[in-house]
Amino acid sequence: MFATAEPAAVPIFGDPLAVEESDAQRTVLAKFDIEPEQGWDWRKIAAPFTDDDVSSTQRFRSWLRSYLDLEVQEASKGNVTGPRKAALDVLRDLRNEIRLLVDHGGLSGDSYRDELQRWYMPLNAHLSIGPPAERIEQFGALMDAGVLEVLGPDVRVSSAEPGTLEIEGLGSDQIGSAAAENGLVLYELTPQQPSLEEAFMALTRDEVEYRNSAVASEDTDIDYERIPA
């Protein structure tokens, strides 16, 4: 449909998904009675949620449950009659071309790191790789039955030693309430905040020129590793 339309405007800097439709594209969409908000937007496809959807655990769970149903519906249409899945199949078609670029030195070191590894590969995995529809339905059924509880956005749980959990992304009141609802006994709940020095070191990690890579002692000289600018 867009063969004779001028190419869409792609920003040189900034969000590579922020592509503005051309006048010719908008004309074609109007011809087929497609509302502007129904047009293809890579940003909405890559992040199909709003800030409000991830403002709390409860809102996130509600959004996720609806999104699972939407994914099952789209999967049932397939990539022949379903426009969404058909469009996302383009990412699969590009895999071999991108592999050839990498194998034959078609990308600079910076482009390989910033655009391929940090941006394109996570996006491609998110949109073109995933479980079958049956597993998504099972995931939703487990949520409905209360067997599976989703913690929420940006929550990380780790354990450095037996009997201890480190939880990031939830306040102590939220953790305590969740434990009480599930009949778990907490012997100690200690909120931890990074010190000013730790926050400063994290922010300036990539800015320092020298970093100590060995522990000094009476018999050990301090060994410094030069960090490339």
Secondary structure in CASP SS format (residue, H / E / C, confidence):
PFRMAT SS
TARGET T0000
AUTHOR 0000-0000-0000
METHOD secondary structure of the structure
MODEL  1
M C 1.00
F C 1.00
A C 1.00
T C 1.00
A C 1.00
E C 1.00
P C 1.00
A C 1.00
A E 1.00
V C 1.00
P C 1.00
I C 1.00
F C 1.00
G C 1.00
D C 1.00
P C 1.00
L C 1.00
A C 1.00
V C 1.00
E E 1.00
E C 1.00
S C 1.00
D H 1.00
A H 1.00
Q H 1.00
R H 1.00
T H 1.00
V H 1.00
L H 1.00
A H 1.00
K H 1.00
F C 1.00
D C 1.00
I C 1.00
E C 1.00
P H 1.00
E H 1.00
Q H 1.00
G C 1.00
W C 1.00
D C 1.00
W H 1.00
R H 1.00
K H 1.00
I H 1.00
A H 1.00
A C 1.00
P C 1.00
F C 1.00
T C 1.00
D C 1.00
D H 1.00
D H 1.00
V H 1.00
S C 1.00
S C 1.00
T H 1.00
Q H 1.00
R H 1.00
F H 1.00
R H 1.00
S H 1.00
W H 1.00
L H 1.00
R H 1.00
S H 1.00
Y H 1.00
L H 1.00
D H 1.00
L H 1.00
E H 1.00
V H 1.00
Q H 1.00
E H 1.00
A H 1.00
S H 1.00
K H 1.00
G C 1.00
N C 1.00
V C 1.00
T C 1.00
G C 1.00
P H 1.00
R H 1.00
K H 1.00
A H 1.00
A H 1.00
L H 1.00
D H 1.00
V H 1.00
L H 1.00
R H 1.00
D H 1.00
L C 1.00
R H 1.00
N H 1.00
E H 1.00
I H 1.00
R H 1.00
L H 1.00
L H 1.00
V H 1.00
D H 1.00
H C 1.00
G C 1.00
G C 1.00
L C 1.00
S C 1.00
G H 1.00
D H 1.00
S H 1.00
Y H 1.00
R H 1.00
D H 1.00
E H 1.00
L H 1.00
Q H 1.00
R H 1.00
W H 1.00
Y H 1.00
M H 1.00
P H 1.00
L H 1.00
N H 1.00
A H 1.00
H H 1.00
L H 1.00
S H 1.00
I C 1.00
G C 1.00
P C 1.00
P C 1.00
A H 1.00
E H 1.00
R H 1.00
I H 1.00
E H 1.00
Q H 1.00
F H 1.00
G H 1.00
A H 1.00
L H 1.00
M H 1.00
D H 1.00
A C 1.00
G C 1.00
V C 1.00
L C 1.00
E C 1.00
V C 1.00
L C 1.00
G C 1.00
P C 1.00
D C 1.00
V C 1.00
R E 1.00
V E 1.00
S E 1.00
S C 1.00
A C 1.00
E C 1.00
P C 1.00
G C 1.00
T C 1.00
L C 1.00
E E 1.00
I E 1.00
E E 1.00
G C 1.00
L C 1.00
G C 1.00
S H 1.00
D H 1.00
Q H 1.00
I H 1.00
G H 1.00
S H 1.00
A H 1.00
A H 1.00
A H 1.00
E H 1.00
N C 1.00
G C 1.00
L C 1.00
V C 1.00
L C 1.00
Y C 1.00
E C 1.00
L C 1.00
T C 1.00
P C 1.00
Q C 1.00
Q C 1.00
P C 1.00
S C 1.00
L H 1.00
E H 1.00
E H 1.00
A H 1.00
F H 1.00
M H 1.00
A H 1.00
L H 1.00
T C 1.00
R C 1.00
D C 1.00
E C 1.00
V C 1.00
E C 1.00
Y E 1.00
R E 1.00
N E 1.00
S C 1.00
A C 1.00
V C 1.00
A C 1.00
S E 1.00
E C 1.00
D C 1.00
T E 1.00
D C 1.00
I C 1.00
D C 1.00
Y E 1.00
E E 1.00
R E 1.00
I C 1.00
P C 1.00
A C 1.00
END
